[in-house]
Amino acid sequence: MDIFSKIAAGEIPSYKCAESDKFYAFLDINPLAKGHTLVIPRREVDYFFDMDDDEIAGITVFAKRVAAAIKKAFPCRKVGMAVLGLEVAHAHVHLVPMQSEGDMLFSNPKLKLSNEEFEQIAKKIREAFE
């Protein structure tokens, strides 16, 4: 079981933002902005485009709902979505609140947040998730 599967299963702590039977959303621990969230399929699959069509459609619709909650919790112009990441061999989508396209540059410095700040951010998103 990979690290993201362990997170989704509750074996490793995370700052949960939303979940369904097929997908799980949690805060990125090296965020570009407050509200930077990862969305993963519960099923272990390394490469996003190795998911079947229904799974890709499902994760996109789930991510749309999470993005709406992020935008409500952290007002921004848009919530950017990126499919990347070679560090963890588990498909995932980054959702990042942004005021400009530069906010999506993964080379930007990452925020350093306390445990309490992460908890508050996740709670705001969970409360806004519909």
N, CA, C and O atoms as a Tinker XYZ file with bonds, in Angstrom:
   520  protein
     1  N      0.855000   -1.174000    0.000000    73     2
     2  CA     0.000000    0.000000    0.000000    64     1     3
     3  C      0.904000    1.241000    0.000000    63     2     4     5
     4  O      1.814000    1.338000    0.823000    81     3
     5  N      0.659000    2.193000   -0.919000    73     3     6
     6  CA     1.482000    3.391000   -0.985000    64     5     7
     7  C      1.033000    4.423000    0.063000    63     6     8     9
     8  O      0.004000    4.249000    0.715000    81     7
     9  N      1.809000    5.482000    0.210000    73     7    10
    10  CA     1.555000    6.464000    1.269000    64     9    11
    11  C      0.184000    7.133000    1.116000    63    10    12    13
    12  O     -0.494000    7.357000    2.119000    81    11
    13  N     -0.241000    7.456000   -0.109000    73    11    14
    14  CA    -1.540000    8.102000   -0.285000    64    13    15
    15  C     -2.681000    7.138000    0.038000    63    14    16    17
    16  O     -3.706000    7.560000    0.573000    81    15
    17  N     -2.521000    5.861000   -0.276000    73    15    18
    18  CA    -3.540000    4.872000    0.090000    64    17    19
    19  C     -3.643000    4.753000    1.603000    63    18    20    21
    20  O     -4.739000    4.619000    2.149000    81    19
    21  N     -2.500000    4.802000    2.279000    73    19    22
    22  CA    -2.496000    4.746000    3.742000    64    21    23
    23  C     -3.159000    5.990000    4.338000    63    22    24    25
    24  O     -3.848000    5.905000    5.355000    81    23
    25  N     -2.949000    7.140000    3.705000    73    23    26
    26  CA    -3.607000    8.369000    4.158000    64    25    27
    27  C     -5.121000    8.237000    4.002000    63    26    28    29
    28  O     -5.873000    8.532000    4.930000    81    27
    29  N     -5.565000    7.794000    2.826000    73    27    30
    30  CA    -7.004000    7.658000    2.564000    64    29    31
    31  C     -7.649000    6.627000    3.484000    63    30    32    33
    32  O     -8.823000    6.747000    3.833000    81    31
    33  N     -6.878000    5.615000    3.876000    73    31    34
    34  CA    -7.399000    4.562000    4.764000    64    33    35
    35  C     -7.357000    4.979000    6.231000    63    34    36    37
    36  O     -7.858000    4.257000    7.093000    81    35
    37  N     -6.768000    6.134000    6.522000    73    35    38
    38  CA    -6.683000    6.607000    7.898000    64    37    39
    39  C     -5.517000    6.019000    8.676000    63    38    40    41
    40  O     -5.428000    6.202000    9.890000    81    39
    41  N     -4.614000    5.309000    7.983000    73    39    42
    42  CA    -3.458000    4.714000    8.650000    64    41    43
    43  C     -2.359000    5.743000    8.914000    63    42    44    45
    44  O     -1.546000    5.573000    9.823000    81    43
    45  N     -2.341000    6.803000    8.120000    73    43    46
    46  CA    -1.412000    7.921000    8.297000    64    45    47
    47  C     -2.275000    9.169000    8.441000    63    46    48    49
    48  O     -3.193000    9.372000    7.646000    81    47
    49  N     -2.003000   10.004000    9.433000    73    47    50
    50  CA    -2.819000   11.208000    9.630000    64    49    51
    51  C     -2.750000   12.154000    8.432000    63    50    52    53
    52  O     -1.733000   12.241000    7.743000    81    51
    53  N     -3.852000   12.857000    8.205000    73    51    54
    54  CA    -3.898000   13.879000    7.153000    64    53    55
    55  C     -4.886000   14.955000    7.580000    63    54    56    57
    56  O     -5.637000   14.793000    8.542000    81    55
    57  N     -4.865000   16.032000    6.854000    73    55    58
    58  CA    -5.828000   17.118000    7.076000    64    57    59
    59  C     -6.932000   16.940000    6.037000    63    58    60    61
    60  O     -6.911000   17.546000    4.965000    81    59
    61  N     -7.902000   16.084000    6.391000    73    59    62
    62  CA    -8.976000   15.719000    5.466000    64    61    63
    63  C     -9.870000   16.913000    5.168000    63    62    64    65
    64  O    -10.290000   17.642000    6.066000    81    63
    65  N    -10.152000   17.092000    3.869000    73    63    66
    66  CA   -11.037000   18.163000    3.417000    64    65    67
    67  C    -12.372000   17.624000    2.928000    63    66    68    69
    68  O    -13.410000   18.257000    3.124000    81    67
    69  N    -12.350000   16.452000    2.290000    73    67    70
    70  CA   -13.576000   15.854000    1.747000    64    69    71
    71  C    -13.276000   14.406000    1.388000    63    70    72    73
    72  O    -12.121000   14.024000    1.195000    81    71
    73  N    -14.337000   13.606000    1.301000    73    71    74
    74  CA   -14.157000   12.221000    0.873000    64    73    75
    75  C    -15.445000   11.657000    0.327000    63    74    76    77
    76  O    -16.542000   12.135000    0.618000    81    75
    77  N    -15.278000   10.626000   -0.474000    73    75    78
    78  CA   -16.401000    9.824000   -0.961000    64    77    79
    79  C    -15.917000    8.383000   -0.917000    63    78    80    81
    80  O    -14.806000    8.108000   -0.463000    81    79
    81  N    -16.744000    7.475000   -1.384000    73    79    82
    82  CA   -16.311000    6.079000   -1.384000    64    81    83
    83  C    -15.175000    5.831000   -2.368000    63    82    84    85
    84  O    -14.435000    4.861000   -2.206000    81    83
    85  N    -15.011000    6.686000   -3.391000    73    83    86
    86  CA   -13.986000    6.471000   -4.411000    64    85    87
    87  C    -12.829000    7.463000   -4.382000    63    86    88    89
    88  O    -11.769000    7.194000   -4.947000    81    87
    89  N    -13.026000    8.619000   -3.723000    73    87    90
    90  CA   -12.007000    9.669000   -3.762000    64    89    91
    91  C    -11.791000   10.275000   -2.378000    63    90    92    93
    92  O    -12.657000   10.203000   -1.506000    81    91
    93  N    -10.613000   10.875000   -2.201000    73    91    94
    94  CA   -10.244000   11.457000   -0.914000    64    93    95
    95  C     -9.490000   12.752000   -1.190000    63    94    96    97
    96  O     -8.629000   12.799000   -2.068000    81    95
    97  N     -9.815000   13.803000   -0.438000    73    95    98
    98  CA    -9.151000   15.102000   -0.597000    64    97    99
    99  C     -8.551000   15.519000    0.734000    63    98   100   101
   100  O     -9.204000   15.447000    1.776000    81    99
   101  N     -7.299000   15.955000    0.686000    73    99   102
   102  CA    -6.595000   16.366000    1.903000    64   101   103
   103  C     -5.598000   17.469000    1.566000    63   102   104   105
   104  O     -5.180000   17.614000    0.417000    81   103
   105  N     -5.224000   18.242000    2.578000    73   103   106
   106  CA    -4.310000   19.357000    2.363000    64   105   107
   107  C     -2.915000   18.874000    1.994000    63   106   108   109
   108  O     -2.408000   17.896000    2.544000    81   107
   109  N     -2.311000   19.581000    1.055000    73   107   110
   110  CA    -0.902000   19.362000    0.723000    64   109   111
   111  C     -0.081000   19.898000    1.899000    63   110   112   113
   112  O     -0.322000   21.016000    2.354000    81   111
   113  N      0.873000   19.129000    2.392000    73   111   114
   114  CA     1.645000   19.575000    3.562000    64   113   115
   115  C      2.771000   20.535000    3.181000    63   114   116   117
   116  O      3.454000   21.072000    4.053000    81   115
   117  N      2.964000   20.749000    1.880000    73   115   118
   118  CA     3.908000   21.756000    1.381000    64   117   119
   119  C      3.141000   22.682000    0.429000    63   118   120   121
   120  O      3.397000   22.692000   -0.775000    81   119
   121  N      2.199000   23.458000    0.977000    73   119   122
   122  CA     1.268000   24.192000    0.118000    64   121   123
   123  C      1.854000   25.429000   -0.545000    63   122   124   125
   124  O      2.727000   26.106000   -0.002000    81   123
   125  N      1.341000   25.695000   -1.733000    73   123   126
   126  CA     1.641000   26.938000   -2.436000    64   125   127
   127  C      0.796000   28.079000   -1.876000    63   126   128   129
   128  O      1.206000   29.239000   -1.923000    81   127
   129  N     -0.379000   27.753000   -1.346000    73   127   130
   130  CA    -1.317000   28.744000   -0.802000    64   129   131
   131  C     -2.188000   28.057000    0.241000    63   130   132   133
   132  O     -2.316000   26.833000    0.246000    81   131
   133  N     -2.780000   28.844000    1.114000    73   131   134
   134  CA    -3.729000   28.269000    2.070000    64   133   135
   135  C     -4.896000   27.693000    1.281000    63   134   136   137
   136  O     -5.510000   28.380000    0.464000    81   135
   137  N     -5.190000   26.428000    1.536000    73   135   138
   138  CA    -6.254000   25.747000    0.809000    64   137   139
   139  C     -5.752000   24.792000   -0.260000    63   138   140   141
   140  O     -6.551000   24.072000   -0.858000    81   139
   141  N     -4.439000   24.766000   -0.519000    73   139   142
   142  CA    -3.857000   23.853000   -1.516000    64   141   143
   143  C     -4.182000   22.416000   -1.098000    63   142   144   145
   144  O     -3.747000   21.943000   -0.048000    81   143
   145  N     -4.946000   21.746000   -1.934000    73   143   146
   146  CA    -5.511000   20.439000   -1.611000    64   145   147
   147  C     -5.137000   19.413000   -2.673000    63   146   148   149
   148  O     -5.036000   19.735000   -3.857000    81   147
   149  N     -4.934000   18.180000   -2.237000    73   147   150
   150  CA    -4.709000   17.061000   -3.149000    64   149   151
   151  C     -5.973000   16.215000   -3.200000    63   150   152   153
   152  O     -6.613000   15.979000   -2.176000    81   151
   153  N     -6.326000   15.765000   -4.386000    73   151   154
   154  CA    -7.462000   14.855000   -4.574000    64   153   155
   155  C     -6.908000   13.585000   -5.191000    63   154   156   157
   156  O     -6.201000   13.621000   -6.198000    81   155
   157  N     -7.242000   12.453000   -4.566000    73   155   158
   158  CA    -6.725000   11.164000   -5.031000    64   157   159
   159  C     -7.861000   10.158000   -5.209000    63   158   160   161
   160  O     -8.905000   10.267000   -4.564000    81   159
   161  N     -7.650000    9.181000   -6.086000    73   159   162
   162  CA    -8.577000    8.048000   -6.100000    64   161   163
   163  C     -8.197000    7.125000   -4.946000    63   162   164   165
   164  O     -7.018000    7.002000   -4.612000    81   163
   165  N     -9.172000    6.489000   -4.347000    73   163   166
   166  CA    -8.858000    5.526000   -3.284000    64   165   167
   167  C     -8.151000    4.301000   -3.867000    63   166   168   169
   168  O     -7.326000    3.674000   -3.202000    81   167
   169  N     -8.478000    3.975000   -5.098000    73   167   170
   170  CA    -7.825000    2.843000   -5.766000    64   169   171
   171  C     -6.390000    3.238000   -6.107000    63   170   172   173
   172  O     -6.137000    4.335000   -6.605000    81   171
   173  N     -5.471000    2.344000   -5.835000    73   171   174
   174  CA    -4.071000    2.619000   -6.157000    64   173   175
   175  C     -3.862000    2.545000   -7.659000    63   174   176   177
   176  O     -4.067000    1.507000   -8.288000    81   175
   177  N     -3.451000    3.667000   -8.210000    73   175   178
   178  CA    -3.071000    3.745000   -9.619000    64   177   179
   179  C     -1.995000    4.825000   -9.699000    63   178   180   181
   180  O     -2.180000    5.932000   -9.191000    81   179
   181  N     -0.881000    4.503000  -10.332000    73   179   182
   182  CA     0.278000    5.391000  -10.347000    64   181   183
   183  C      0.053000    6.615000  -11.231000    63   182   184   185
   184  O      0.307000    7.741000  -10.804000    81   183
   185  N     -0.413000    6.406000  -12.437000    73   183   186
   186  CA    -0.468000    7.458000  -13.451000    64   185   187
   187  C     -1.912000    7.872000  -13.693000    63   186   188   189
   188  O     -2.773000    7.031000  -13.951000    81   187
   189  N     -2.168000    9.160000  -13.608000    73   187   190
   190  CA    -3.522000    9.690000  -13.756000    64   189   191
   191  C     -4.219000    9.117000  -14.994000    63   190   192   193
   192  O     -5.377000    8.708000  -14.924000    81   191
   193  N     -3.513000    9.091000  -16.117000    73   191   194
   194  CA    -4.147000    8.660000  -17.362000    64   193   195
   195  C     -4.202000    7.140000  -17.519000    63   194   196   197
   196  O     -4.603000    6.640000  -18.570000    81   195
   197  N     -3.802000    6.404000  -16.479000    73   195   198
   198  CA    -4.043000    4.957000  -16.440000    64   197   199
   199  C     -5.393000    4.644000  -15.802000    63   198   200   201
   200  O     -5.840000    3.497000  -15.828000    81   199
   201  N     -6.042000    5.652000  -15.230000    73   199   202
   202  CA    -7.392000    5.427000  -14.703000    64   201   203
   203  C     -8.331000    5.225000  -15.877000    63   202   204   205
   204  O     -8.094000    5.741000  -16.969000    81   203
   205  N     -9.403000    4.470000  -15.647000    73   203   206
   206  CA   -10.360000    4.294000  -16.730000    64   205   207
   207  C    -11.187000    5.575000  -16.890000    63   206   208   209
   208  O    -11.150000    6.458000  -16.034000    81   207
   209  N    -11.915000    5.662000  -17.969000    73   207   210
   210  CA   -12.650000    6.885000  -18.296000    64   209   211
   211  C    -13.633000    7.285000  -17.198000    63   210   212   213
   212  O    -13.754000    8.467000  -16.877000    81   211
   213  N    -14.330000    6.315000  -16.625000    73   211   214
   214  CA   -15.291000    6.632000  -15.566000    64   213   215
   215  C    -14.592000    7.185000  -14.324000    63   214   216   217
   216  O    -15.116000    8.075000  -13.654000    81   215
   217  N    -13.412000    6.654000  -14.025000    73   215   218
   218  CA   -12.642000    7.134000  -12.874000    64   217   219
   219  C    -12.153000    8.563000  -13.097000    63   218   220   221
   220  O    -12.226000    9.399000  -12.196000    81   219
   221  N    -11.653000    8.838000  -14.306000    73   219   222
   222  CA   -11.194000   10.197000  -14.619000    64   221   223
   223  C    -12.362000   11.165000  -14.554000    63   222   224   225
   224  O    -12.226000   12.266000  -14.020000    81   223
   225  N    -13.505000   10.770000  -15.089000    73   223   226
   226  CA   -14.692000   11.633000  -15.005000    64   225   227
   227  C    -15.091000   11.833000  -13.543000    63   226   228   229
   228  O    -15.416000   12.947000  -13.131000    81   227
   229  N    -15.065000   10.759000  -12.768000    73   227   230
   230  CA   -15.468000   10.834000  -11.367000    64   229   231
   231  C    -14.557000   11.712000  -10.535000    63   230   232   233
   232  O    -15.035000   12.511000   -9.729000    81   231
   233  N    -13.241000   11.578000  -10.716000    73   231   234
   234  CA   -12.311000   12.390000   -9.926000    64   233   235
   235  C    -12.426000   13.864000  -10.324000    63   234   236   237
   236  O    -12.248000   14.753000   -9.492000    81   235
   237  N    -12.725000   14.115000  -11.603000    73   235   238
   238  CA   -12.874000   15.497000  -12.064000    64   237   239
   239  C    -14.115000   16.136000  -11.446000    63   238   240   241
   240  O    -14.063000   17.286000  -11.011000    81   239
   241  N    -15.216000   15.414000  -11.404000    73   239   242
   242  CA   -16.442000   15.938000  -10.796000    64   241   243
   243  C    -16.244000   16.122000   -9.284000    63   242   244   245
   244  O    -16.689000   17.121000   -8.721000    81   243
   245  N    -15.586000   15.173000   -8.634000    73   243   246
   246  CA   -15.312000   15.299000   -7.207000    64   245   247
   247  C    -14.402000   16.509000   -6.957000    63   246   248   249
   248  O    -14.652000   17.294000   -6.042000    81   247
   249  N    -13.347000   16.661000   -7.769000    73   247   250
   250  CA   -12.433000   17.800000   -7.637000    64   249   251
   251  C    -13.167000   19.122000   -7.850000    63   250   252   253
   252  O    -12.841000   20.123000   -7.211000    81   251
   253  N    -14.147000   19.131000   -8.736000    73   251   254
   254  CA   -14.945000   20.347000   -8.968000    64   253   255
   255  C    -15.670000   20.748000   -7.685000    63   254   256   257
   256  O    -15.721000   21.928000   -7.337000    81   255
   257  N    -16.225000   19.772000   -6.990000    73   255   258
   258  CA   -16.926000   20.050000   -5.731000    64   257   259
   259  C    -15.963000   20.541000   -4.653000    63   258   260   261
   260  O    -16.283000   21.450000   -3.887000    81   259
   261  N    -14.778000   19.928000   -4.604000    73   259   262
   262  CA   -13.763000   20.346000   -3.637000    64   261   263
   263  C    -13.294000   21.761000   -3.979000    63   262   264   265
   264  O    -13.127000   22.587000   -3.082000    81   263
   265  N    -13.081000   22.048000   -5.257000    73   263   266
   266  CA   -12.647000   23.382000   -5.682000    64   265   267
   267  C    -13.681000   24.438000   -5.291000    63   266   268   269
   268  O    -13.314000   25.537000   -4.876000    81   267
   269  N    -14.952000   24.118000   -5.419000    73   267   270
   270  CA   -16.006000   25.066000   -5.017000    64   269   271
   271  C    -15.914000   25.344000   -3.517000    63   270   272   273
   272  O    -16.096000   26.481000   -3.081000    81   271
   273  N    -15.632000   24.309000   -2.731000    73   271   274
   274  CA   -15.497000   24.492000   -1.280000    64   273   275
   275  C    -14.255000   25.322000   -0.955000    63   274   276   277
   276  O    -14.290000   26.168000   -0.062000    81   275
   277  N    -13.170000   25.087000   -1.668000    73   275   278
   278  CA   -11.947000   25.868000   -1.456000    64   277   279
   279  C    -12.214000   27.332000   -1.762000    63   278   280   281
   280  O    -11.826000   28.212000   -0.995000    81   279
   281  N    -12.881000   27.594000   -2.888000    73   279   282
   282  CA   -13.157000   28.977000   -3.304000    64   281   283
   283  C    -14.065000   29.675000   -2.299000    63   282   284   285
   284  O    -13.902000   30.868000   -2.042000    81   283
   285  N    -15.004000   28.955000   -1.738000    73   283   286
   286  CA   -15.898000   29.517000   -0.728000    64   285   287
   287  C    -15.132000   29.793000    0.575000    63   286   288   289
   288  O    -15.344000   30.823000    1.215000    81   287
   289  N    -14.253000   28.880000    0.958000    73   287   290
   290  CA   -13.502000   29.014000    2.207000    64   289   291
   291  C    -12.369000   30.037000    2.095000    63   290   292   293
   292  O    -12.050000   30.724000    3.065000    81   291
   293  N    -11.767000   30.133000    0.913000    73   291   294
   294  CA   -10.644000   31.033000    0.673000    64   293   295
   295  C    -10.900000   31.806000   -0.618000    63   294   296   297
   296  O    -10.419000   31.413000   -1.681000    81   295
   297  N    -11.651000   32.896000   -0.533000    73   295   298
   298  CA   -12.000000   33.646000   -1.744000    64   297   299
   299  C    -10.767000   33.929000   -2.622000    63   298   300   301
   300  O     -9.739000   34.420000   -2.155000    81   299
   301  N    -10.918000   33.603000   -3.892000    73   299   302
   302  CA    -9.836000   33.761000   -4.859000    64   301   303
   303  C    -10.466000   33.949000   -6.228000    63   302   304   305
   304  O    -11.670000   33.754000   -6.390000    81   303
   305  N     -9.666000   34.324000   -7.211000    73   303   306
   306  CA   -10.209000   34.497000   -8.564000    64   305   307
   307  C    -10.650000   33.152000   -9.132000    63   306   308   309
   308  O    -11.744000   33.025000   -9.682000    81   307
   309  N     -9.793000   32.160000   -8.992000    73   307   310
   310  CA   -10.091000   30.807000   -9.477000    64   309   311
   311  C     -9.324000   29.808000   -8.628000    63   310   312   313
   312  O     -8.411000   30.168000   -7.884000    81   311
   313  N     -9.712000   28.550000   -8.754000    73   311   314
   314  CA    -8.932000   27.464000   -8.167000    64   313   315
   315  C     -8.288000   26.732000   -9.337000    63   314   316   317
   316  O     -8.972000   26.165000  -10.190000    81   315
   317  N     -6.966000   26.755000   -9.360000    73   315   318
   318  CA    -6.237000   26.084000  -10.428000    64   317   319
   319  C     -6.149000   24.593000  -10.160000    63   318   320   321
   320  O     -6.149000   24.153000   -9.011000    81   319
   321  N     -6.075000   23.821000  -11.238000    73   319   322
   322  CA    -5.962000   22.369000  -11.123000    64   321   323
   323  C     -4.741000   21.924000  -11.917000    63   322   324   325
   324  O     -4.559000   22.318000  -13.069000    81   323
   325  N     -3.913000   21.105000  -11.293000    73   323   326
   326  CA    -2.729000   20.575000  -11.970000    64   325   327
   327  C     -2.625000   19.080000  -11.727000    63   326   328   329
   328  O     -2.819000   18.595000  -10.613000    81   327
   329  N     -2.317000   18.368000  -12.791000    73   327   330
   330  CA    -2.055000   16.937000  -12.695000    64   329   331
   331  C     -0.559000   16.785000  -12.925000    63   330   332   333
   332  O     -0.072000   16.871000  -14.053000    81   331
   333  N      0.147000   16.562000  -11.848000    73   331   334
   334  CA     1.591000   16.366000  -11.927000    64   333   335
   335  C      2.039000   15.671000  -10.673000    63   334   336   337
   336  O      1.210000   15.259000   -9.861000    81   335
   337  N      3.308000   15.535000  -10.502000    73   335   338
   338  CA     3.810000   14.904000   -9.284000    64   337   339
   339  C      4.442000   13.566000   -9.566000    63   338   340   341
   340  O      3.762000   12.593000   -9.891000    81   339
   341  N      5.737000   13.529000   -9.438000    73   339   342
   342  CA     6.469000   12.282000   -9.619000    64   341   343
   343  C      6.941000   11.713000   -8.290000    63   342   344   345
   344  O      7.460000   10.598000   -8.232000    81   343
   345  N      6.758000   12.492000   -7.210000    73   343   346
   346  CA     7.270000   12.073000   -5.907000    64   345   347
   347  C      6.512000   10.883000   -5.334000    63   346   348   349
   348  O      7.114000   10.022000   -4.691000    81   347
   349  N      5.218000   10.821000   -5.553000    73   347   350
   350  CA     4.389000    9.744000   -5.007000    64   349   351
   351  C      3.760000    8.990000   -6.178000    63   350   352   353
   352  O      3.138000    9.593000   -7.053000    81   351
   353  N      3.926000    7.682000   -6.186000    73   351   354
   354  CA     3.410000    6.852000   -7.276000    64   353   355
   355  C      1.933000    6.545000   -7.050000    63   354   356   357
   356  O      1.536000    5.386000   -6.929000    81   355
   357  N      1.128000    7.600000   -6.995000    73   355   358
   358  CA    -0.320000    7.478000   -6.829000    64   357   359
   359  C     -0.926000    8.692000   -7.525000    63   358   360   361
   360  O     -0.576000    9.831000   -7.217000    81   359
   361  N     -1.827000    8.444000   -8.453000    73   359   362
   362  CA    -2.456000    9.531000   -9.203000    64   361   363
   363  C     -3.032000   10.561000   -8.239000    63   362   364   365
   364  O     -3.640000   10.205000   -7.229000    81   363
   365  N     -2.839000   11.841000   -8.556000    73   363   366
   366  CA    -3.410000   12.899000   -7.732000    64   365   367
   367  C     -3.531000   14.194000   -8.521000    63   366   368   369
   368  O     -2.824000   14.430000   -9.501000    81   367
   369  N     -4.454000   15.017000   -8.051000    73   367   370
   370  CA    -4.723000   16.325000   -8.631000    64   369   371
   371  C     -4.434000   17.367000   -7.559000    63   370   372   373
   372  O     -4.836000   17.208000   -6.406000    81   371
   373  N     -3.741000   18.428000   -7.940000    73   371   374
   374  CA    -3.523000   19.565000   -7.048000    64   373   375
   375  C     -4.600000   20.610000   -7.330000    63   374   376   377
   376  O     -4.854000   20.949000   -8.485000    81   375
   377  N     -5.225000   21.114000   -6.283000    73   375   378
   378  CA    -6.171000   22.236000   -6.388000    64   377   379
   379  C     -5.578000   23.387000   -5.585000    63   378   380   381
   380  O     -5.351000   23.264000   -4.381000    81   379
   381  N     -5.327000   24.510000   -6.264000    73   379   382
   382  CA    -4.637000   25.630000   -5.629000    64   381   383
   383  C     -5.443000   26.913000   -5.821000    63   382   384   385
   384  O     -5.691000   27.317000   -6.957000    81   383
   385  N     -5.860000   27.570000   -4.711000    73   383   386
   386  CA    -6.522000   28.858000   -4.849000    64   385   387
   387  C     -5.536000   29.860000   -5.456000    63   386   388   389
   388  O     -4.375000   29.924000   -5.053000    81   387
   389  N     -6.014000   30.638000   -6.427000    73   387   390
   390  CA    -5.090000   31.560000   -7.073000    64   389   391
   391  C     -5.722000   32.902000   -7.395000    63   390   392   393
   392  O     -6.907000   33.005000   -7.712000    81   391
   393  N     -4.893000   33.915000   -7.303000    73   391   394
   394  CA    -5.264000   35.263000   -7.722000    64   393   395
   395  C     -4.668000   35.560000   -9.097000    63   394   396   397
   396  O     -5.194000   36.384000   -9.846000    81   395
   397  N     -3.560000   34.878000   -9.422000    73   395   398
   398  CA    -2.912000   35.033000  -10.728000    64   397   399
   399  C     -2.314000   33.687000  -11.126000    63   398   400   401
   400  O     -2.166000   32.795000  -10.290000    81   399
   401  N     -1.974000   33.545000  -12.393000    73   399   402
   402  CA    -1.406000   32.289000  -12.873000    64   401   403
   403  C     -0.084000   31.971000  -12.192000    63   402   404   405
   404  O      0.275000   30.801000  -12.063000    81   403
   405  N      0.649000   32.993000  -11.754000    73   403   406
   406  CA     1.914000   32.785000  -11.063000    64   405   407
   407  C      1.760000   32.004000   -9.768000    63   406   408   409
   408  O      2.720000   31.412000   -9.277000    81   407
   409  N      0.543000   32.003000   -9.210000    73   407   410
   410  CA     0.297000   31.260000   -7.974000    64   409   411
   411  C      0.382000   29.755000   -8.177000    63   410   412   413
   412  O      0.466000   29.004000   -7.206000    81   411
   413  N      0.361000   29.307000   -9.434000    73   411   414
   414  CA     0.430000   27.873000   -9.743000    64   413   415
   415  C      1.842000   27.387000  -10.047000    63   414   416   417
   416  O      2.023000   26.234000  -10.441000    81   415
   417  N      2.839000   28.239000   -9.874000    73   415   418
   418  CA     4.209000   27.822000  -10.143000    64   417   419
   419  C      4.722000   26.975000   -8.978000    63   418   420   421
   420  O      4.886000   27.472000   -7.864000    81   419
   421  N      4.967000   25.727000   -9.240000    73   419   422
   422  CA     5.383000   24.813000   -8.179000    64   421   423
   423  C      6.818000   25.078000   -7.722000    63   422   424   425
   424  O      7.276000   24.488000   -6.744000    81   423
   425  N      7.525000   25.959000   -8.423000    73   423   426
   426  CA     8.854000   26.373000   -7.987000    64   425   427
   427  C      8.775000   27.509000   -6.962000    63   426   428   429
   428  O      9.789000   27.878000   -6.369000    81   427
   429  N      7.580000   28.063000   -6.751000    73   427   430
   430  CA     7.394000   29.110000   -5.742000    64   429   431
   431  C      7.707000   28.565000   -4.354000    63   430   432   433
   432  O      7.582000   27.363000   -4.116000    81   431
   433  N      8.116000   29.448000   -3.429000    73   431   434
   434  CA     8.334000   28.995000   -2.049000    64   433   435
   435  C      7.036000   28.432000   -1.458000    63   434   436   437
   436  O      5.946000   28.944000   -1.713000    81   435
   437  N      7.177000   27.385000   -0.676000    73   435   438
   438  CA     6.019000   26.760000   -0.036000    64   437   439
   439  C      5.747000   27.443000    1.297000    63   438   440   441
   440  O      6.668000   27.929000    1.952000    81   439
   441  N      4.480000   27.477000    1.693000    73   439   442
   442  CA     4.113000   28.055000    2.979000    64   441   443
   443  C      4.563000   27.152000    4.116000    63   442   444   445
   444  O      4.580000   25.929000    3.980000    81   443
   445  N      4.917000   27.750000    5.210000    73   443   446
   446  CA     5.231000   27.016000    6.437000    64   445   447
   447  C      4.097000   27.294000    7.408000    63   446   448   449
   448  O      3.990000   28.399000    7.941000    81   447
   449  N      3.249000   26.300000    7.642000    73   447   450
   450  CA     2.071000   26.472000    8.484000    64   449   451
   451  C      2.159000   25.580000    9.716000    63   450   452   453
   452  O      2.767000   24.510000    9.685000    81   451
   453  N      1.548000   26.032000   10.787000    73   451   454
   454  CA     1.504000   25.223000   12.006000    64   453   455
   455  C      0.421000   24.155000   11.885000    63   454   456   457
   456  O     -0.449000   24.221000   11.016000    81   455
   457  N      0.494000   23.191000   12.760000    73   455   458
   458  CA    -0.517000   22.137000   12.822000    64   457   459
   459  C     -1.905000   22.760000   12.996000    63   458   460   461
   460  O     -2.868000   22.334000   12.358000    81   459
   461  N     -1.996000   23.761000   13.856000    73   459   462
   462  CA    -3.276000   24.426000   14.118000    64   461   463
   463  C     -3.794000   25.120000   12.864000    63   462   464   465
   464  O     -4.992000   25.082000   12.583000    81   463
   465  N     -2.889000   25.760000   12.100000    73   463   466
   466  CA    -3.308000   26.429000   10.861000    64   465   467
   467  C     -3.835000   25.408000    9.857000    63   466   468   469
   468  O     -4.871000   25.627000    9.230000    81   467
   469  N     -3.119000   24.288000    9.703000    73   467   470
   470  CA    -3.588000   23.238000    8.804000    64   469   471
   471  C     -4.973000   22.746000    9.235000    63   470   472   473
   472  O     -5.862000   22.583000    8.399000    81   471
   473  N     -5.155000   22.514000   10.530000    73   471   474
   474  CA    -6.452000   22.048000   11.050000    64   473   475
   475  C     -7.562000   23.051000   10.718000    63   474   476   477
   476  O     -8.646000   22.654000   10.288000    81   475
   477  N     -7.301000   24.329000   10.913000    73   475   478
   478  CA    -8.309000   25.362000   10.648000    64   477   479
   479  C     -8.653000   25.435000    9.159000    63   478   480   481
   480  O     -9.817000   25.583000    8.789000    81   479
   481  N     -7.635000   25.329000    8.317000    73   479   482
   482  CA    -7.858000   25.374000    6.866000    64   481   483
   483  C     -8.713000   24.188000    6.424000    63   482   484   485
   484  O     -9.691000   24.362000    5.697000    81   483
   485  N     -8.345000   22.982000    6.865000    73   483   486
   486  CA    -9.103000   21.778000    6.495000    64   485   487
   487  C    -10.544000   21.883000    6.980000    63   486   488   489
   488  O    -11.474000   21.511000    6.265000    81   487
   489  N    -10.726000   22.389000    8.194000    73   487   490
   490  CA   -12.078000   22.528000    8.747000    64   489   491
   491  C    -12.914000   23.488000    7.900000    63   490   492   493
   492  O    -14.082000   23.213000    7.625000    81   491
   493  N    -12.329000   24.605000    7.488000    73   491   494
   494  CA   -13.053000   25.574000    6.645000    64   493   495
   495  C    -13.498000   24.931000    5.328000    63   494   496   497
   496  O    -14.618000   25.156000    4.871000    81   495
   497  N    -12.626000   24.141000    4.730000    73   495   498
   498  CA   -12.972000   23.490000    3.473000    64   497   499
   499  C    -14.037000   22.424000    3.701000    63   498   500   501
   500  O    -14.995000   22.335000    2.933000    81   499
   501  N    -13.882000   21.611000    4.751000    73   499   502
   502  CA   -14.898000   20.586000    5.063000    64   501   503
   503  C    -16.276000   21.220000    5.266000    63   502   504   505
   504  O    -17.286000   20.708000    4.781000    81   503
   505  N    -16.299000   22.330000    5.982000    73   503   506
   506  CA   -17.585000   23.001000    6.256000    64   505   507
   507  C    -18.205000   23.579000    4.989000    63   506   508   509
   508  O    -19.427000   23.679000    4.883000    81   507
   509  N    -17.362000   23.960000    4.025000    73   507   510
   510  CA   -17.868000   24.538000    2.774000    64   509   511
   511  C    -18.192000   23.467000    1.726000    63   510   512   513
   512  O    -18.852000   23.757000    0.728000    81   511
   513  N    -17.731000   22.235000    1.951000    73   511   514
   514  CA   -17.954000   21.145000    0.998000    64   513   515
   515  C    -19.417000   20.735000    1.010000    63   514   516   517
   516  O    -19.995000   20.468000    2.064000    81   515
   517  N    -20.000000   20.689000   -0.171000    73   515   518
   518  CA   -21.430000   20.319000   -0.288000    64   517   519
   519  C    -21.581000   19.085000   -1.135000    63   518   520
   520  O    -22.699000   18.617000   -1.351000    81   519
